[in-house]
Amino acid sequence: MRLALQHPWILFVMLTLVAAEMTWRRRSALGYDGRAAAASLGVALGQTVFRPLTGILLGMILFALADVAPLHFPAEDWRTWVAGFFAVEFAYYWFHRCSHTVRWMWATHAVHHSSPEFVLPSAIRLGWTEFFSLGWVFFAALVLVGFPPLVVVTLLGVNLIYQFPLHTEAVGRLGPLEWLFNTPSHHRAHHGSEPEFLDCNFGGVLIVWDRMFGTFRAEPVNRRLRYGLVHELRSRNPVRIALHEWGRMLGDMRRAKGAGAKLKVALGRP
């Protein structure tokens, strides 16, 4: 979202796609939940407060790590960007997978999966607490390996912008592209809340890591999926949407007896 605000043409394209999807859904039998879309916008507006603070903290950390990294790949070399693309994609896969399988990280990521309707505005329904969930550690590791912070941050931004148009039911399967790239079909399966579609299709731009590591699931052919959380959240309050899973997790930790049991709740599966 921050990248879109910095480049108005990206924001214009996003808004145009949202309007086109809204028109398509309202003319079809799917309908459109305007209140849920407004709630997603409210969550995104909250990010305009928290993201700059997170960005400052992470920038300080990444540049500090770059200073002590044993290797330094030159940002002006195209090979650094090509290698960086695959490195960021690989790191994103494991970050995303852990965000579904480690409850401390899920407390932030659950926000993104909270919309029961799979539409483009749900792409900007992202948690406010990403710094505390520690998902950034996966990308900080790339800086320690030798990739410049500029390369890592830019490629991660491209990764996230690419995923925006994946959040729609308006686009069907895309033939041979499905084998290599993450597509709306693959991402619909990722957002499915039915048991057989939990924890699958974690790729950003590429779907190859899911195929390699056994987490790929194909979208069902003859029916629509059910979206949202397993424990359904019907609230349209952006603050509740952003913090609900932290409340659930901290409540379970409070009720757990002993430090070991509390840690098991935090690091266990959602």
Salt bridges, closest charged atoms under 4 A:
ASP33 OD2 - ARG236 NH2 2.72
ASP77 OD2 - ARG79 NH2 2.80
GLU117 OE2 - ARG25 NH2 3.48
GLU130 OE2 - ARG51 NE 2.57
GLU169 OE1 - ARG25 NH1 2.88
GLU169 OE2 - ARG224 NE 2.90
GLU178 OE1 - HIS186 NE2 3.10
GLU194 OE1 - ARG223 NH2 2.90
GLU196 OE2 - ARG223 NH2 3.42
ASP199 OD1 - HIS100 ND1 3.64
ASP199 OD2 - ARG269 NH2 2.48
GLU219 OE2 - ARG188 NE 2.57
GLU232 OE2 - ARG234 NH2 3.06
GLU245 OE2 - ARG103 NE 3.17
GLU245 OE1 - ARG248 NE 3.21
ASP252 OD2 - ARG103 NH1 2.77
ASP252 OD1 - ARG255 NH2 2.61
